[in-house]
Amino acid sequence: MAATPPKVRCPQCGGESVWSPENKWRPFCSERCKLIDLGCWADESYRVPVQDEQGLPEDGPPPKE
């Protein structure tokens, strides 16, 4: 008996997406959601947060002791 593939939430629309090799857009539910997500990365709408390290000189890391 074959197990049914798990279903996950599409990261773009929140709809149901089948996680299996047959879904060539996984984790997205469709090509449309995949392209919307790619466009957001290309437009730099998504950003990885960077925390400034306090106490470091602006021109580089502290000297080694």
Secondary structure, DSSP 8 states (H G I E B T S, - for coil): ------EEE-TTT--EEE-STT-TTTTSSSHHHHHHHHHHHHTT-S-------TT--TTSS----
